[in-house]
Amino acid sequence: MAKIWVEAYGCSASFADSEMITGLVVNGGHTLAENPSDADLNVIVTCSVKDATADKMVHRIKQLKSKPLVVAGCLPKAETATVERFSPKASLLGPNSIGKTLEIIDLTLKGQRRVELEDSDISKIGLPKVRLNPAVGIVEIASGCMSECTFCQTKLSKGDLQSFRIGDIVRQVRQEINDGCGEVWLTSTDNGCYGLDIGTDLPSLVNAVSDIEQDFMVRIGMMNPMYMPRIRDNLVKSFENHKVFKFLHIPVQSGSNKVLKDMKRGHTAEVFRNTSKLFREKFEKFTISTDIIVGFPTESLEDFEQTLDLIQETQPDIINLSRYSARPGTKAALMDQIEVSEVMRRSKTVFEMANRIYHERNQEWIGWKGEVIFDESSEGTIRGRNYAYKPVVVDDEVRIGQKTIVEVTGATKHGLRGHITS
């Protein structure tokens, strides 16, 4: 019996993995340490999506390696040599090898290094978990993706698409709700292609989950625009269910079709433009989240201006902005790179435009009154979400998991502020 510390970085799927790793640790008879210094063994669930993120992971691995260490998640699978260079004694656990958690922990505690990077445990449905947030159930619906993006390491880490069966996912969602979660996140590398390998699709899954009779809300995770044309009409119908947050995360990455082609994104700017317009026309105050990469090697000034035009036209509520950085093993890393100073200039331009849009769109919510579920606690502040997944803060005392009626009285670029009315 040992004390184990588990920490995670990256996307919601990475945090879901950490919940399952922690669940296996507890079920295996170990206890959870309160901090790394108190642990007999440390586990870090890593992300490698950006240079800055990978650097952060390496820095953290160096800090944790004074004790027996298991490096899990995407970094050991995508950049095995990097992890081994900075922590040669660490055991490695791939994102699709979670079933080996106890075995690898027990051997590492005995001083034996173990490497488990093969896709031995694709389906993660039904594994025990210890939730990071008691109000939110994170359910992975698939592993891998169907894309070949030239800038991305995810395919190297998680491989080809392998969707989980709808019936298994529905049972997992029921379990999350029965355990007290009022909010469920459906997540994967790319929700847009869910089911295309097993003869179904995302709208069918959303309908099946929404049909569960209990009171809860569903957040649909990131989906790439390339799959929108084939599922868009049915997805709009799925979003009509009151249990589905009126929120889409569709990463366009660039407003230039030339750059999108060089990225091998498989979609055009028009697909993103038309999808945003359709959902905004169908649902009042619908939230659109997207991702933008500036400074891709082939992005000219004209291409960049097209990105600015697309942002101005579509007015995304959230922009996850990244300065392009070459990731080892990707095709774009072999291209001639743009000067860092120019990439930073473009990033600053998008950042300033995005902040203006955030503030303007949030101002439109002042005077709105409706139900909010409080689902997040950060630095002593409890935040909630309304039906469009807008963050809401109130001056009143609230608790995690509480649902109540709130009237919005103010807004900033970060979200909404209001007070409880009943």
PAGU-405701 format. One record per residue: residue in three letters; x, y, z of N, C-alpha, C in turn. Coordinates in steps of 0.05 Angstrom, whole numbers, plus 32768, in hexadecimal, padded with zeros to 4 digits. Example, Ala and Ser with C-alpha at 12.3 -4.5 7.8 and 13.67 -1.06 7.14 Angstrom:
ALA81087F8E809C80F67FA6809C81087FBE809C SER81017FD3808E81117FEB808F81028001809D 
***
This chain:
MET80117FE88000800080008000801280198000 ALA800D802A7FED801F80427FEA800E805B7FE7 LYS801B80727FEB800E808C7FE6801580957FCA ILE8000809A7FBA800480A17F9E7FFA80BD7F98 TRP800A80CD7F8A800280E87F827FFD80E77F64 VAL7FE580F17F5B7FDE80F27F3F7FD8810F7F37 GLU7FE481197F227FDE81337F187FDB81327EF9 ALA7FCA81447EEE7FC481427ED17FC5815E7EC4 TYR7FCB815D7EAA7FCC81767E9A7FBF81707E7F GLY7FB681867E727FAC81837E577F8E81847E54 CYS7F8381747E427F6781757E3B7F5681657E4F SER7F3B81667E4A7F2981597E5C7F2D813A7E5B ALA7F35812F7E447F3B81137E427F52810B7E54 SER7F66811D7E567F7D81187E677F7581187E84 PHE7F63812A7E8C7F5A812A7EA77F4881127EAD ALA7F3981097E997F2980F17E9D7F3B80D97EA1 ASP7F5280D87E927F6580C37E977F7080C37EB3 SER7F7680DB7EBD7F8180DD7ED87F6D80D47EED GLU7F5380D97EE87F3E80D07EFB7F3D80B17EFB MET7F4180A57EE47F4180877EE37F5A807C7EEF ILE7F7180887EEA7F8A807F7EF77F8780817F15 THR7F7C80977F1F7F78809A7F3C7F6580857F47 GLY7F4F80807F387F3C806B7F407F4980507F42 LEU7F5A80497F2F7F68802F7F307F7B802E7F47 VAL7F8880457F4D7F9B80467F637F8C80407F7E VAL7F75804D7F827F6680497F9B7F5B802D7F9C ASN7F4F80247F867F4480097F857F5A7FF37F8A GLY7F727FFA7F837F887FE77F867F947FE77FA2 GLY7F887FF67FB47F917FF57FD07FA4800B7FD8 HIS7FAC801C7FC67FBE80327FCD7FAD804A7FD7 THR7FBB805D7FE27FAD80767FEB7FB8808D7FDA LEU7FA980A37FDA7FB180BB7FCB7FC180CE7FDD ALA7FD880D67FD47FE880EA7FE37FDC81067FE0 GLU7FE181167FF47FD781317FF47FE881447FE3 ASN8001813C7FDE8013814C7FCE802A813A7FC5 PRO803A81427FB1804F81317FA68064812A7FBB SER806B813D7FCD808081387FE0807781237FF5 ASP805D811F7FF88053810C800B804F80F07FFF ALA805480EE7FE4804E80D57FD6806580C27FD6 ASP805F80A87FD3807380937FCE807980917FB0 LEU806580997FA0806880997F83805780AE7F77 ASN806180BC7F62805380D17F54804B80C87F38 VAL803280D07F30802980CB7F15802280E67F08 ILE802C80EB7EF0802581037EE2801980FC7EC7 VAL800081057EC27FF281007EA97FF881187E98 THR800681147E828012812A7E73800281317E5A CYS800981497E507FFE81537E368016815C7E26 SER801481597E0B802B81627DFA802281727DE2 VAL800B817F7DE47FFF818C7DCD800F81A47DC3 LYS801D81B27DD5802D81C97DCC804981C77DD8 ASP805B81D77DCC807681D97DD6807681E27DF3 ALA806881F77DF9806782027E14805D81EE7E28 THR804881DE7E1F803D81CA7E31805181B47E36 ALA805E81AB7E20807281967E238089819F7E35 ASP809281B87E3280A781C37E44809E81C27E61 LYS808581C97E66807A81C97E81807A81AC7E8C MET807381997E7B8073817D7E83808F81747E8B VAL80A3817B7E7A80BE81737E8080C781807E9B HIS80C181997E9F80C881A67EB880BC81987ED0 ARG80A281907ECD809581837EE380A081677EE8 ILE80A681597ED280B2813E7ED580CD81407EE4 LYS80DD81547EDE80F681587EED80F1815C7F0B GLN80DB816B7F1180D581707F2D80CB81577F3C LEU80BE81457F2E80B2812E7F3A80C481157F3B LYS80DA81157F2C80E980FC7F2880FA80F47F3F SER80FB81057F55810A80FD7F6C80FE80E57F7B LYS80E580DF7F7480D780C87F7F80CF80B67F68 PRO80C8809C7F6D80BE808B7F5880A8809A7F48 LEU80AA80997F2D809980A97F1C808E80997F05 VAL8074809E7EFF806780937EE8805E80AB7ED7 VAL806880AC7EBE806080C17EAB804B80B57E99 ALA803380C07E9A801C80B57E8B801380CA7E77 GLY7FFF80C37E667FF380D67E54800180D77E39 CYS7FFF80EE7E2B800880F17E0F802680F37E0C LEU803481017E1E805081067E19806180ED7E17 PRO805E80D97E29806F80C17E26806A80B27E0C LYS805180B47E02804B80A57DE9805680B47DD0 ALA805380CF7DD0805B80DF7DB9807980E57DBA GLU808480E97DD180A080F07DD480AE80E07DE9 THR80AF80C67DE580BB80B37DF980D880BC7E00 ALA80E880C27DEB810480C97DF0810780E27E01 THR80F480F57DFF80F5810E7E0F80F281077E2C VAL80DE80F77E3380D980EF7E4E80F180DF7E59 GLU80FB80CD7E49811180BC7E53812B80CC7E56 ARG812E80E17E47814680F27E4A814681017E64 PHE812F810A7E6D812E811A7E858127810A7E9E SER811C80F27E9A811680E17EB1811980C37EA9 PRO813280BA7EA68136809F7E9B812B80887EAC LYS8127808D7EC6811C80787ED880FE80777ED9 ALA80F0808B7ECE80D3808C7ECF80C680767EBF SER80B1806B7EC980A180587EBA808E80687EA8 LEU8086805C7E928076806B7E7E805B805C7E7A LEU8045806B7E79802A80607E75801C80707E60 GLY801580637E4A800780707E347FEA80767E39 PRO7FDE80887E297FC280907E2E7FAE807A7E29 ASN7FB680657E1B7FA4804E7E167FAF80357E24 SER7FBD80397E3A7FC780227E497FC080247E67 ILE7FAA80327E6D7FA380397E887F9E80207E99 GLY7F95800A7E8C7F8F7FF17E9B7FA87FE67EA8 LYS7FC07FEF7EA07FD97FE67EAB7FE27FF67EC3 THR7FD280097ECC7FD9801C7EE17FE5800F7EF9 LEU7FD67FFC7F057FDE7FF07F1E7FF87FE07F1B GLU7FF97FD27F0580117FC17EFF802A7FD37EFD ILE80277FE97EEE803F7FFA7EEA804680097F04 ILE803280107F148038801E7F2E8046800A7F41 ASP803C7FF27F4380487FDF7F5580657FD87F4E LEU806A7FD57F3480867FCF7F2B80987FE77F30 THR808E80007F2B809E80187F2F80A5801C7F4C LEU809280167F5E809780177F7A80AD80047F83 LYS80B07FEE7F7580C57FDA7F7B80E07FE17F6D GLY80E07FF87F6080F980007F5380FD7FF67F36 GLN80E77FEA7F2B80E97FE07F1080DB7FF37EFC ARG80EA7FFC7EE880DE800D7ED480CD7FFD7EC1 ARG80B580077EBA80A37FF97EA88099800D7E93 VAL809880047E7A808E80147E64807580067E58 GLU805E80147E59804580097E4E8039801F7E3C LEU8040801F7E23803880347E10802580297DFA GLU8022800F7DF9801180037DE47FF380087DEA ASP7FE380077DD57FC6800B7DD97FB97FF27DE3 SER7FBD7FEC7DFC7FB37FD27E077F987FD47E14 ASP7F907FEC7E1B7F767FF07E297F6880097E1C ILE7F5D80057E057F50801B7DF77F3780257E05 SER7F2580137E0B7F0C801C7E187F1080227E35 LYS7F08803A7E3D7F0B80427E597EF180447E67 ILE7EDB803B7E5A7EC1803B7E667EC080277E7D GLY7EB680307E947EB2801D7EAA7EC9801B7EBD LEU7EE080287EB77EF680287ECA7EEF80387EE3 PRO7EF980307EFA7EF480407F127F01805B7F10 LYS7EF6806F7F1E7F0280897F1C7EFE80997F36 VAL7F0F80AB7F3B7F0D80BF7F517F0B80DA7F43 ARG7EF480E67F457EEF80FF7F367EFE81177F41 LEU7F0981277F2F7F1581407F367F0081547F3F ASN7EE881527F347ED281647F3A7EB981537F3F PRO7EAE81537F577E9781427F5C7E7E81497F4D ALA7E7D81617F417E66816A7F327E6781627F15 VAL7E7F815B7F0B7E8381577EEE7E8D813A7EE9 GLY7E7E812C7ED87E8781127ECF7E9381147EB3 ILE7EAD810D7EB07EBA810D7E967EB980F17E8A VAL7EAC80EF7E737EA980D57E677EB780D57E4B GLU7ECB80C47E487ED880C27E2E7EC880B07E1C ILE7EC380BA7E037EB280AC7DF17EC1809E7DDB ALA7EDB80A47DD87EEB80987DC37F09809D7DC9 SER7F1A808E7DBC7F3780937DBD7F4180987DA1 GLY7F5580AA7D9E7F6180AE7D847F5080C07D72 CYS7F5880C37D597F4980D47D467F4E80CA7D2A MET7F4180D87D177F4380D17CFB7F5380E67CEB SER7F5E80F97CF97F6C810F7CEC7F8A81097CE8 GLU7F96811A7CD77FB381187CD17FBF81347CD2 CYS7FB881447CE57FC181607CE57FDF81627CE7 THR7FEB81737CD7800881747CD4801581817CED PHE8006818E7CFE8012819C7D15800E818D7D2F CYS7FFF81777D2F7FF5816B7D48800281517D4F GLN8008814D7D69801381347D737FFE81207D7C THR7FE581287D7E7FD181177D8A7FCF80FC7D7D LYS7FD080FB7D637FCF80E27D547FE680CF7D5D LEU7FFD80DB7D61801480CB7D6A800F80BF7D85 SER800080CD7D967FFB80C57DB27FE480B17DB4 LYS7FCE80B77DA57FB680A77DA97FAC80977D92 GLY7FBA80997D7B7FB480877D657F9A808D7D56 ASP7F9180787D487F78807A7D387F5F80797D4A LEU7F4980837D3E7F3080847D4C7F2680687D54 GLN7F1E80667D6E7F11804E7D787EFA80577D8A SER7EE280577D7F7ECB80617D8E7EC1804C7DA1 PHE7EB680557DB87EAA80437DCB7E8C80417DC4 ARG7E80802B7DCC7E6480267DC47E5180387DD4 ILE7E3B80407DC77E2880537DD37E1D80477DED GLY7E15802E7DED7E0A80227E057E1D80237E1C ASP7E37801E7E187E4A801F7E2D7E4E803C7E37 ILE7E4D804F7E257E50806B7E2D7E3880747E3E VAL7E20806C7E357E0780737E447E0880687E60 ARG7E12804F7E637E1480437E7E7E2880537E8F GLN7E3E805C7E827E51806B7E927E4680867E9A VAL7E3780937E887E2A80AD7E8F7E1680A97EA6 ARG7E0680947EA57DF4808E7EBB7E03808B7ED5 GLN7E1A807E7ED47E2A807B7EED7E3380957EF8 GLU7E3C80A77EE57E4580C27EEE7E2E80D17EFC ILE7E1680CF7EF07DFF80DE7EFB7DF780D27F16 ASN7DF780B77F177DEF80A97F307E0380AF7F47 ASP7E1C80B67F3F7E3080BD7F537E2F80DA7F5B GLY7E1B80E97F507E1781057F597E20811A7F46 CYS7E2981137F2E7E3281277F1A7E1981347F0D GLY7E18814E7F0E7E02815C7F007E0981657EE4 GLU7E2381607EDD7E2D81687EC37E3F81527EB8 VAL7E3B814C7E9E7E4B81377E927E5981427E79 TRP7E73813D7E777E8281457E5F7E87812D7E4E LEU7E7F812E7E347E8681197E217E9F81237E12 THR7EB581147E167ECF811D7E0C7EDD81077DFD SER7EEF81107DEB7F0180FE7DDD7F15810F7DCE THR7F2781027DBF7F3A81127DAF7F2B81237D9B ASP7F1681197D8F7F0681287D7C7EE9811C7D7C ASN7ED7812A7D897EBB81207D8A7EAE811F7D6F GLY7EB781307D5C7EAA81327D427EA981187D32 CYS7EBE81087D357EBF80EF7D267EB680D77D37 TYR7EAB80DC7D4E7EA180C67D5F7E8E80B47D4F GLY7E93809A7D527E8180867D467E8480807D29 LEU7E94808F7D1B7E97808A7CFE7EA580707CF9 ASP7EB380657D0D7EC0804B7D0A7EAE80337D12 ILE7E9780397D1F7E8680237D287E6980277D1F GLY7E6580377D0A7E4B80397CFE7E37804B7D0C THR7E40805F7D1B7E2E80717D287E3A808D7D27 ASP7E3080A07D367E3B80BB7D357E3480CA7D4F LEU7E4080E27D517E3D80F27D6A7E2080FA7D70 PRO7E1081037D5C7DF481097D637DE580F17D6F SER7DEA80D97D657DDD80C27D717DE580BE7D8E LEU7DFE80C27D947E0780C07DAF7DFB80D57DC1 VAL7DFB80EE7DB87DEF81047DC87DD280FF7DCD ASN7DC380F47DBA7DA780EE7DBE7DA480D87DD3 ALA7DB480C47DD27DB280AE7DE57DB980B77E01 VAL7DCD80C87E047DD480D27E1F7DBE80E57E29 SER7DB480F67E187D9F81097E207D8580FB7E29 ASP7D8180E27E1F7D6980D37E267D6A80C87E42 ILE7D8180C87E4F7D8380BF7E6B7D7180D17E7C GLU7D6180C57E8C7D4A80D37E997D5280E67EAF GLN7D6A80E37EBB7D7180F57ED17D7681127EC9 ASP7D7881237EDD7D7C813F7ED97D9A81457ED8 PHE7DA4814D7EC17DC181537EBE7DC581637EA4 MET7DDD816D7EA17DE4817C7E897DFC816E7E7B VAL7DFD81707E607E1281637E507E2281797E42 ARG7E3C81777E447E4E81887E347E5B81777E1F ILE7E57817F7E067E6481707DF07E7F817C7DEB GLY7E94816B7DEB7EAF81747DE97EB7817A7DCC MET7ED181807DC97EDC818A7DB07ED681787D98 MET7ECE81847D827ECA81757D697ED681857D52 ASN7EE681787D417EF281857D2A7EDD818C7D15 PRO7EE081A37D087ECC81AC7CF47EC981997CDC MET7EDE818A7CD57EDD817A7CBD7EC681667CBC TYR7EBC815E7CD47EA6814A7CD57E8B81577CD7 MET7E8B81727CD97E7181807CDC7E5E817C7CC5 PRO7E67817E7CAC7E53817B7C967E4381627C98 ARG7E4F814B7CA17E4081327CA17E2E812F7CBA ILE7E33813E7CD07E23813A7CE87E1481537CF1 ARG7E1981697CE37E0F81837CED7DF181857CF1 ASP7DE2817C7CDD7DC4817F7CDF7DB9816F7CF6 ASN7DC381567CFA7DB981457D0F7DC4814F7D2A LEU7DDC815B7D2A7DE781657D437DD7817D7D4D VAL7DCE818E7D3B7DBD81A47D437DA4819A7D51 LYS7D9881857D467D8081797D527D86816E7D6E SER7D9E81627D717DA681577D8B7DA8816D7DA0 PHE7DB281847D977DB6819A7DAA7D9C81A77DB2 GLU7D8681A07DA67D6C81AA7DAE7D6481A07DCA ASN7D6F81897DD37D69817F7DED7D7381927E03 HIS7D6281987E167D6981AC7E2A7D8081A37E3C LYS7D87818A7E3B7D9D81807E4C7DB981867E40 VAL7DB9818E7E277DD381927E197DDB81B07E1A PHE7DF281B57E267DFC81D07E267DFE81DB7E09 LYS7DF581F47E057DF682007DEB7E12820B7DE7 PHE7E2481F97DE17E4181FF7DE17E4E81EC7DCD LEU7E5E81F77DBB7E6E81E77DA87E8B81F07DA9 HIS7E9D81DC7DAA7EB981E27DA77EC281D67D8C ILE7EC681E87D797ECD81E07D5E7EE681F07D55 PRO7EFD81E37D577F1781F17D517F1C81F57D34 VAL7F1A820E7D2B7F1E82147D0E7F3C82167D08 GLN7F4C82207D1A7F6982237D197F72823A7D07 SER7F65823E7CEF7F6D82547CDD7F56825C7CCC GLY7F5682767CC47F41827F7CB27F49827D7C94 SER7F6182727C907F6C826F7C757F6982527C6B ASN7F5B824E7C557F5882337C4B7F7282287C41 LYS7F8582397C387F9F822F7C307FAE82247C48 VAL7FAE82327C5F7FBB82297C777FAD82107C81 LEU7F93820F7C817F8481F77C8A7F8C81DF7C7A LYS7F9081E37C607F9981CD7C4F7FB581C47C56 ASP7FC781D77C5B7FE281D07C647FE281C27C7F MET7FCF81C97C907FCC81BC7CAA7FC081A07CA8 LYS7FB5819A7C917FA581827C8C7F8E81807C9F ARG7F8081967CA27F6981967CB57F5081897CA9 GLY7F4E81887C8F7F37817A7C837F1D818A7C83 HIS7F1F81A47C897F0781B57C877F0F81D07C7D THR7EFC81E07C767F0181FC7C6D7EF6820F7C82 ALA7EFE82287C7F7EF4823D7C917ED6823F7C8F GLU7ECB823A7C777EAE823C7C727E9E82287C84 VAL7EAA82107C897E9C81FD7C9A7E9982087CB6 PHE7EAE82147CC07EAC82207CDB7E9882377CDB ARG7E9A82487CC67E88825F7CC47E6B82577CC3 ASN7E6582437CB27E49823A7CAF7E3F822C7CC8 THR7E50821D7CD57E47820F7CED7E4182227D03 SER7E5382367D077E4E824B7D1B7E3382597D16 LYS7E2F82607CFD7E16826F7CF57DFE825E7CFA LEU7DFF82447CF37DE882327CF77DE082307D14 PHE7DF3822A7D257DED82267D427DE482407D4F ARG7DF082567D477DE982707D537DCD82787D4A GLU7DC582717D327DAA82787D287D9582667D35 LYS7D9C824D7D3B7D89823A7D467D85823F7D64 PHE7D9A82467D727D9882487D8F7DA182647D98 GLU7D9182707DA97D97828B7DB37DB0828A7DC5 LYS7DC2829D7DC07DDB829F7DD17DEA82857DD3 PHE7DF082797DBC7DFF82617DBB7E1D82677DBD THR7E2C82577DCD7E48825C7DD17E59824C7DBE ILE7E6B825A7DB07E7E824D7D9D7E9A82517DA8 SER7EA7823A7DAB7EC4823A7DB37ED482307D9B THR7EEB823C7D977EFC82327D817F1982347D89 ASP7F2A82297D787F47822A7D7C7F5382387D64 ILE7F6782497D697F7682577D547F9482527D58 ILE7FA1824B7D427FBF82497D427FC982607D31 VAL7FDA82707D3C7FE782857D2B8004827E7D27 GLY800E82857D0F802B82807D0A803182657CFF PHE801C82567CF48023823D7CE7803782437CD0 PRO804A82317CCB806082377CB8805782437C9E THR8040823B7C93803982467C788025825D7C7A GLU802082687C92800D827E7C95801982987C8D SER800F82A37C76801882BD7C6D800882D37C7C LEU801082EC7C77800183027C837FE483027C79 GLU7FE082FC7C607FC582FA7C557FB582E47C62 ASP7FC182CD7C677FB482B87C757FAC82C07C91 PHE7FBE82CE7C9E7FB882D87CB97FA082EB7CB9 GLU7FA082FD7CA67F8983107CA47F6F83017CA0 GLN7F6F82EB7C917F5782DB7C8D7F4E82CF7CA7 THR7F6182C87CB87F5982BE7CD37F4C82D47CE4 LEU7F5882EC7CE37F4B83027CF17F2F83087CE7 ASP7F2C83077CCD7F11830B7CC17EFD82F67CCA LEU7F0682DD7CCB7EF382C87CD47EEC82CC7CF1 ILE7EFF82D37D027EF982D87D1E7EE582EF7D21 GLN7EEA83047D137ED8831C7D157EBC83157D0B GLU7EBA83047CF77EA082FD7CEC7E9182EA7CFE THR7E9E82D67D087E9082C17D187E8E82C77D35 GLN7E9F82D97D407E9D82E27D5C7E9C82CA7D70 PRO7EB182BA7D707EB282A47D837EB182AE7DA0 ASP7EA4829F7DB17EA382A77DCE7EBD829F7DDC ILE7ECA828B7DD17EE382827DDD7EF7827C7DC6 ILE7F0F82857DC97F24827E7DB67F3C82737DC6 ASN7F43825A7DC17F5A824E7DCD7F7182547DBA LEU7F8182687DC07F9582737DAE7FB082667DB3 SER7FBD825D7D9E7FD882507DA07FEB825D7D8B ARG800382637D948018826A7D828024824F7D77 TYR8026824D7D5D803082337D52804B822D7D5D SER804F82147D658069820A7D6D806D81EE7D61 ALA808481E97D56808A81D07D49808B81B97D5D ARG807B81A47D59807B818D7D6B808A81767D5E PRO809C81697D6C80AB81537D618099813D7D55 GLY80A181337D3E8092811E7D31807C81277D1E THR807781417D1D8062814B7D0C806E81567CF2 LYS805D81567CDC8067815F7CC2806D817D7CC2 ALA805E818D7CD0806281AA7CD0807C81B17CDD ALA808781A07CEE80A081A67CFB80B781A77CE7 LEU80B3819A7CD080C8819A7CBB80C781B27CA9 MET80B381C27CAB80AF81DA7C9A80C081F17CA4 ASP80C582057C9280D2821E7C9B80BF822D7CAE GLN80CA82367CC480BA82427CD980BA82607CD7 ILE80A4826D7CE080A1828A7CE180B082957CF9 GLU80BB82AD7CF680CA82BA7D0C80B882BB7D25 VAL80C482B67D3C80B582B57D5580A882D07D5B SER80B782E67D5580AC83017D5A809283067D4A GLU809282FC7D32807A83007D21806382EF7D2B VAL806982D77D34805482C67D3F804882D37D58 MET805982DE7D68804F82EC7D81803E83047D7A ARG804683137D658036832A7D5D801A83217D54 ARG8018830C7D457FFE83027D3C7FEE82F87D53 SER7FFB82EB7D667FED82E17D7D7FE182F87D8D LYS7FF1830D7D917FE783257DA07FCF83317D92 THR7FCF83327D787FB9833E7D697F9F832E7D6D VAL7FA183137D6B7F8A83027D707F8083047D8D PHE7F9383047D9F7F8C83067DBC7F7C831F7DC2 GLU7F8483357DB77F76834F7DBD7F5B834F7DAF MET7F5983447D977F3F83427D8A7F2C83307D99 ALA7F3783197DA27F2683067DB17F1B83127DCA ASN7F2C83207DD97F22832C7DF27F0C83407DEE ARG7F0D83507DD87EF883627DD27EDE83537DCC ILE7EE0833D7DBD7EC8832D7DB67EBC83217DCF TYR7ECE83157DE07EC483097DF97EB3831D7E09 HIS7EBE83357E0D7EB083487E1D7E9583517E11 GLU7E9583557DF77E7D835D7DE97E6783487DEA ARG7E6F832F7DE67E5C83197DE67E5183147E02 ASN7E6283167E167E5983127E317E4683287E3B GLN7E4B83407E317E3983577E387E1C83517E2F GLU7E1983417E1A7DFE833B7E107DED832B7E24 TRP7DFB831F7E387DED830E7E4B7DE2831E7E63 ILE7DE983377E667DE083477E7D7DC183497E7C GLY7DB583427E927D9783427E937D8C83267E90 TRP7D9C83137E877D9282F77E847D8D82EB7E9F LYS7D7882DA7EA17D7182CD7EBA7D6B82B07EB3 GLY7D79829D7EC27D7482817EBC7D84826F7ECF GLU7D8282557EC97D8F82417EDB7DAD82407ED6 VAL7DBC823D7EEC7DD9823A7EEB7DE082237EFC ILE7DF282117EF27DFD81FB7F027E1A82037F09 PHE7E2082027F247E3A820A7F2D7E4C81F17F2E ASP7E6081F27F1C7E6F81D97F167E8D81DB7F19 GLU7E9781F27F237EB481F57F237EBD82077F3A SER7ED381FF7F477EDE820F7F5D7EFC82147F57 SER7F03822E7F577F1F82357F507F27824D7F62 GLU7F3C82497F717F47825E7F817F32826B7F93 GLY7F21825A7F9F7F0D82627FB27EF4826D7FA6 THR7EF2826E7F8B7EDA82787F7E7ECC82617F70 ILE7EB1825F7F757EA1824B7F697E9382577F51 ARG7E97824A7F397E8B82547F217E7582417F17 GLY7E62824D7F097E4D823D7EFE7E4C82407EE0 ARG7E3982317ED37E3582327EB67E1782347EB0 ASN7E1082457E9D7DF482467E957DF082347E7D TYR7DD982357E707DD282227E5B7DE582237E43 ALA7DF2823A7E3F7E05823D7E297E22823A7E32 TYR7E25822E7E4A7E3F82287E557E5082417E5B LYS7E4382587E5F7E5082707E667E58826F7E84 PRO7E7082767E8B7E7882777EA87E6A828D7EB6 VAL7E5F82867ECE7E5082997EDE7E5A82997EFB VAL7E5F82B17F067E6882B47F227E5382C47F30 VAL7E4B82BD7F497E3882CC7F597E4582D47F73 ASP7E3B82E97F7F7E4582F17F997E3982E07FB0 ASP7E2382D27FAA7E1682C27FBE7E2782A97FC4 GLU7E21829D7FDB7E2F82847FE37E22826D7FD4 VAL7E33825D7FC77E2982467FB77E3B822E7FBD ARG7E3382177FB47E4381FF7FB87E4581F07F9D ILE7E5A81E07F9A7E5E81D17F827E4781BE7F7E GLY7E3C81BD7F657E2681AC7F5E7E0B81B97F61 GLN7E0A81D17F6D7DF081DF7F717DE581EA7F57 LYS7DCB81E87F547DBD81F57F3D7DAA820A7F49 THR7DAA82217F3D7D9982377F467D94824B7F30 ILE7D81825D7F347D7A82727F217D8B828A7F27 VAL7D9882947F127DAA82AB7F157DA282C07F01 GLU7DA482D97F097DA082F07EF77DBC82FD7EF2 VAL7DC383007ED97DDD830C7ED17DDB832A7ED2 THR7DED83367EE17DED83537EE57E0683607EDA GLY7E1B83507ED37E33835C7EC97E4283477EB8 ALA7E5683517EA97E66833F7E987E81834B7E93 THR7E95833A7E917EB083417E897EB8832F7E72 LYS7ED183317E697EDA831F7E547EDD83037E5E HIS7EDE82FF7E797EE282E57E847EC882D67E89 GLY7EB182E47E8B7E9882D77E907E8382E97E9B LEU7E6F82DD7EA87E5882EC7EB27E5782ED7ED0 ARG7E4B83027EDA7E4783057EF77E2A830B7EFD GLY7E1F83007F127E0483047F197DFD82FE7F36 HIS7DE382FB7F3B7DDB82F37F567DC482DF7F55 ILE7DC182D07F6A7DAC82BC7F6B7D9282CA7F70 THR7D7D82C27F617D6382CE7F647D4E82BB7F71 SER7D5582A27F727D42828F7F807D5182767F87 
***
